[in-house]
Amino acid sequence: MSVTKSNTMAIIVVAMAMTISCGSEDSDWLETKRNDSDEAYLAFIKEHPGDLHIEEARTRLETNNFKRAQKQNTIAAVEAFIERFPGGQFAQEAENKLQLMYYVQAEKKNTGDAYTAFVEQFPTGKYADKARDALAPFEFAQIAYGGSIEDLEEFLTRHPTGKTADRARAKLEKLRAKK
């Protein structure tokens, strides 16, 4: 009979420990949500690695960081977010925002170097074609006076349409007529 009593006591002690432990994690989670800060979420994740609320803590951490990057609205803030959450739920949106910010920066500078830098950084990005189109007049200006037939043909390969392409074709015709 004492064996059964011992087993029953052990089960009660384990159940109480589990209840206290779960209660502690639940109260920690409620406190973490109330604080709603990076520090609180990071501490919760560290202290309760197997908790049911871990994914929600990670999601809230990422969401808060994304909102902060959006509010700051700087290249540095968006880059920091992407570096910290590279595969997160807001990664693509942040990447699009970053590309737009760099493109607007190139537009403001409105130089061949600025558009070239953009295309080199984001060769297949959302605004790459737009940057290449904006780059065409700068590239044409470099070959318009003194450029060879080959230079103009190469230019037209890269920029086959648009006003600058029309100017390049006219220049090419003149050069061919001189030969």
Secondary structure by P-SEA (a helix, b strand, c coil): caaaaaaaaaaaaaaaaaaaaaaaaaaaaaaaaaaccaaaaaaaaaacccccaaaaaaaaaaaaaaaaaaaaccaaaaaaaaaacccccaaaaaaaaaaaaaaaaaaaaccaaaaaaaaaacccccaaaaaaaaaaaaaaaaccccccaaaaaaaaaaccccaaaaaaaaaaaaaaaac
